[in-house]
Amino acid sequence: MKKLKLTPLRVAIHVIGIFPLARLLYKFFTNDLTINPIQYLEQQTGLAAVTILVLSLATTPMRILFNWRQPTKHRRALGLYAFFYAFVHVTIFVALDYGFNLDLLLEATFEKRYTLVGSIAFILLLALAATSFNWWMRKLGKNWKRLHKAVYLIAPLVIIHFAWSLKGDIFKLQGDVIQPLIYGIIVILLLVVRIPPVKKFFTNRNKRSARA
């Protein structure tokens, strides 16, 4: 078995992944989950999911912009942490908020736009998490990369879900949208870096800097 090398970056990645859960557990055991604990847990697990998802999306731009390759080695770990918090977020919504009532869940999904968008994003994220292992990489071949490019759709959907869940409209800049707007701008910039001409520009710049 290949021994994992413990590096400061690897430790930092796992601290980032574990910290939101540890914080919520601490608040639970100290009875500090606010007067509406279910809503608080939903919001905090959702925020953790979107934050870590954005961090996983940032690993490739780190390589393109700064030729820093190490973060890409931890992209899978970040993606799985993001899925974990998304799973907990959805579980709280389904189990605690709606008590596994299928009729109410279907009604909420199709009547509340943020729930519908969030459901689509979660299903896509579930597909990526389920196929994130080496066996699936070998099994799917080139289709694995095609499938995992769905993250470029998941990230914007999650931002829209985030904004709409706060009763804001990110497209009209109305309501409580400052936080999701900041996340949205970051996601747009991270996706722009991946556009072939932009990627080529920074790659060539890094090569010239290396030769200088």
Beta strands, then each sheet from edge to edge (+ up, - down):
end
